[in-house]
Amino acid sequence: MTSASFTGSAWRVAAILVCLMAGWIVGRPAWAGTEQQWRKRICDNFFVPDPLPALEASTPRRFVPAPGVRAEGLTYRTEFGLLVPAILYLPDPLPAGKIPAFIVVNGHGGDKYSWYSYYTGILFARGGAAVLTYDQAGEGERNRLHKSGTRAHDGIKGDAVLARHLAGLMITDVRQAVSYLSQRKEVDEGRIAAGGIPSDRSRWPWPARWSRACTPASWSAVATWMARRATGTHRSRCARGCHTGP
């Protein structure tokens, strides 16, 4: 088969196979040592702090966004001492026993006010899960004007090293979200997942099982690259996202 005949559908199938193989490999005990090495290399590459910062979580408000759901407006610390504003959606009343949790990682320009963040929070909470959604860097309450959809972090000028620092901040935001959910008494620490739309607009989902580690980032990068090939955006401006150099 020639590269010209390797169509978008074939790239999508290949991407799915790679993700399935990734999950199979990571799940094998014999690879445990290699997995830890991969995690460390990925985290070091993006300057992810080790150990992670102290959470210093605070819950200044509680409210009822919809019938059958209660919510908490909260903050937690991330890299550089920054605060991450977030909303935690919970079932009301809580079911018996511990519940699973899902972290909404918003797409480019997205924040906790995005329609899909709210919709996911309400829908999953009514289904018996906890949902945490937060503001990306430069969006929502992390924007100096409290605006959404600004893509403010795209305006940062610098080299490839600075771009990796920014990616590391975003990774730390998610890892701190995992840490926060892990210490909630309602949440089953063994059933925490994160997912969302990547910021290159390829609409490639990157659901992943996070266990206070960066491992899924490597496989999301592979899947994103394949999605770019499939959608024809691998040479477009979309490919120059916040994880690449200027």
matplotlib code that plots the C-alpha trace (Angstrom):
import matplotlib.pyplot as plt

x = [0.0, 1.4, 1.4, -1.0, -3.5, -3.1, -6.3, -7.6, -9.7, -6.6, -4.7, -7.6, -7.6, -3.8, -4.2, -6.8, -4.5, -1.6, -3.7, -4.9, -1.4, -0.3, -2.9, -1.9, 1.8, 1.4, -0.8, 1.8, 3.7, 6.9, 7.1, 6.8, 10.4, 10.4, 7.1, 8.6, 11.6, 9.2, 7.3, 10.4, 11.8, 8.5, 8.1, 11.8, 11.3, 8.4, 9.9, 7.1, 8.0, 8.9, 7.5, 4.3, 3.4, 1.3, -2.4, -3.5, -7.0, -9.8, -13.6, -15.0, -18.5, -21.0, -24.1, -26.8, -26.4, -29.2, -31.6, -29.8, -26.4, -24.4, -21.3, -18.3, -16.3, -12.7, -9.0, -5.8, -2.2, -0.2, 3.3, 4.9, 2.6, -0.3, -4.0, -6.3, -10.0, -12.2, -15.7, -16.4, -19.8, -21.2, -24.3, -27.0, -27.6, -24.4, -24.7, -23.5, -19.8, -17.0, -17.7, -15.6, -14.3, -13.6, -11.5, -12.5, -9.4, -10.7, -9.7, -8.0, -9.6, -11.9, -12.4, -14.8, -17.5, -17.4, -20.7, -19.2, -17.7, -21.0, -22.8, -20.3, -20.5, -24.3, -24.6, -21.9, -22.9, -26.4, -25.0, -23.2, -19.7, -17.7, -16.5, -13.8, -13.4, -10.9, -9.7, -6.8, -3.9, -5.0, -8.7, -11.7, -10.5, -6.9, -7.3, -6.6, -9.9, -11.8, -12.6, -13.1, -11.9, -8.9, -6.1, -4.0, -1.2, -0.6, 0.7, 3.6, 6.9, 9.8, 11.7, 11.1, 12.2, 9.5, 7.0, 7.9, 7.6, 4.1, 3.2, 4.6, 2.3, -0.7, 0.4, 0.9, -2.6, -4.1, -1.8, -2.8, -6.5, -5.8, -4.2, -7.1, -9.7, -7.6, -7.9, -11.7, -13.5, -16.3, -13.9, -12.5, -8.8, -8.6, -11.2, -10.0, -9.9, -9.1, -10.2, -10.8, -10.2, -6.6, -5.7, -4.7, -8.4, -7.9, -10.9, -8.9, -10.0, -7.3, -9.1, -6.6, -6.3, -4.2, -2.4, -0.4, 1.8, 2.5, 2.4, -0.7, 0.9, 3.3, 0.5, -1.7, 1.1, 1.2, -2.5, -2.6, 0.1, -1.9, -5.0, -3.2, -2.2, -5.8, -7.3, -4.7, -3.8, -0.3, 1.2, -1.3, -1.3, -3.3, -0.2, 1.6, -0.2, 0.8, 3.1, 5.3, 7.8, 6.9]
y = [0.0, 3.4, 6.4, 8.1, 5.3, 5.3, 7.3, 9.2, 6.2, 4.0, 6.5, 6.6, 2.8, 2.8, 5.4, 3.3, 0.2, 2.2, 3.4, -0.2, -1.5, 1.3, 0.3, -3.4, -2.7, -0.4, -2.9, -5.7, -6.1, -7.1, -3.6, -1.9, -0.8, 0.6, 2.3, 4.2, 5.2, 6.5, 8.5, 10.1, 11.0, 12.5, 14.5, 15.7, 16.7, 19.0, 20.2, 18.7, 19.3, 16.3, 16.1, 17.9, 21.1, 21.1, 21.2, 23.8, 23.2, 25.6, 25.4, 29.0, 28.2, 25.5, 25.6, 23.5, 23.8, 21.3, 18.9, 15.8, 17.5, 19.6, 21.4, 23.0, 26.0, 25.3, 26.1, 24.1, 24.9, 24.0, 24.8, 28.2, 28.6, 29.4, 28.7, 26.6, 27.6, 24.5, 23.1, 19.7, 18.2, 15.5, 13.3, 14.5, 12.4, 10.5, 6.8, 4.2, 3.5, 5.4, 6.7, 7.0, 10.4, 12.1, 15.1, 17.3, 18.6, 21.5, 22.1, 25.2, 28.3, 26.1, 26.5, 25.4, 27.6, 25.8, 24.2, 20.7, 21.1, 22.0, 19.3, 16.6, 17.6, 17.4, 14.3, 12.2, 13.4, 12.3, 9.0, 8.6, 10.0, 13.0, 15.4, 18.0, 20.7, 23.6, 26.7, 26.2, 28.6, 32.0, 31.2, 31.9, 33.0, 32.4, 35.3, 38.8, 40.0, 36.7, 36.1, 32.8, 31.6, 34.1, 31.5, 33.9, 31.4, 31.4, 35.0, 33.9, 34.6, 32.3, 29.2, 25.5, 25.3, 27.8, 25.8, 22.7, 24.6, 25.6, 22.0, 21.0, 23.5, 21.9, 18.4, 19.5, 21.0, 17.6, 15.7, 18.0, 17.4, 13.7, 14.3, 16.4, 13.8, 11.1, 12.7, 13.2, 10.7, 10.2, 9.2, 5.7, 6.5, 3.5, 4.8, 8.3, 9.1, 12.2, 13.1, 16.0, 17.5, 18.4, 22.0, 21.4, 21.3, 17.8, 16.7, 13.7, 12.6, 11.6, 9.7, 8.3, 6.5, 8.8, 7.4, 10.5, 9.9, 11.4, 8.1, 8.9, 12.1, 10.0, 8.0, 11.1, 12.6, 9.6, 9.7, 13.4, 13.1, 10.4, 12.5, 15.3, 13.0, 11.8, 15.2, 16.9, 19.4, 18.1, 20.9, 23.6, 26.3, 23.9, 21.7, 24.7, 24.4, 25.3, 22.3, 23.3, 26.0, 29.4]
z = [0.0, -1.0, 1.3, -1.1, -0.6, 3.1, 3.7, 6.7, 7.8, 7.8, 9.9, 12.4, 12.6, 13.1, 15.9, 17.7, 17.5, 18.9, 21.8, 22.5, 22.4, 24.7, 27.3, 26.9, 27.3, 30.3, 32.0, 31.9, 35.2, 33.3, 32.0, 35.3, 35.5, 31.9, 32.6, 35.5, 33.3, 30.6, 33.2, 34.5, 31.1, 30.0, 33.2, 33.1, 29.5, 30.4, 33.7, 35.8, 39.4, 41.6, 44.2, 43.1, 44.9, 48.0, 47.1, 49.6, 48.4, 49.4, 48.9, 49.1, 47.8, 47.4, 45.1, 43.4, 39.6, 38.7, 40.3, 41.6, 41.5, 44.0, 43.2, 45.0, 43.7, 44.7, 44.1, 44.3, 43.8, 40.7, 39.4, 40.2, 43.2, 40.8, 41.8, 39.7, 40.0, 39.5, 40.0, 41.4, 40.5, 42.8, 42.9, 45.3, 47.3, 47.2, 46.4, 48.9, 48.8, 47.0, 43.5, 40.3, 39.2, 35.9, 35.1, 32.2, 30.4, 28.4, 24.8, 23.3, 24.8, 27.0, 30.7, 33.4, 31.9, 28.5, 27.7, 27.5, 30.9, 32.5, 30.5, 31.4, 35.1, 35.3, 33.2, 34.9, 38.4, 37.8, 36.7, 40.0, 39.4, 40.6, 37.9, 38.2, 35.6, 35.8, 34.0, 31.6, 31.8, 30.5, 30.5, 32.8, 36.3, 35.2, 32.7, 34.0, 32.5, 33.5, 29.9, 28.1, 24.7, 24.7, 23.9, 25.9, 26.4, 22.6, 23.0, 25.1, 23.3, 23.7, 22.4, 22.5, 26.1, 27.2, 25.2, 27.2, 30.4, 29.4, 28.5, 31.9, 33.7, 31.9, 32.8, 36.4, 36.5, 35.6, 38.0, 40.8, 39.9, 40.3, 43.7, 44.8, 43.9, 45.5, 48.9, 48.7, 50.9, 48.4, 45.5, 44.7, 44.1, 41.8, 39.5, 38.4, 34.7, 32.6, 29.1, 26.8, 23.4, 22.6, 21.8, 18.2, 17.1, 15.5, 17.7, 18.8, 22.3, 24.8, 27.6, 29.9, 33.3, 35.5, 38.5, 39.5, 36.4, 33.0, 31.0, 29.0, 27.6, 25.5, 23.9, 23.4, 21.5, 19.1, 18.7, 18.1, 15.4, 13.7, 13.9, 12.2, 9.4, 9.1, 9.1, 7.0, 9.7, 10.4, 8.3, 9.2, 11.9, 14.0, 14.5, 16.0, 19.4, 22.9, 23.2, 20.3, 19.8, 18.3]

ax = plt.figure().add_subplot(projection="3d")
ax.plot(x, y, z, "-o")
ax.set_aspect("equal")
plt.show()
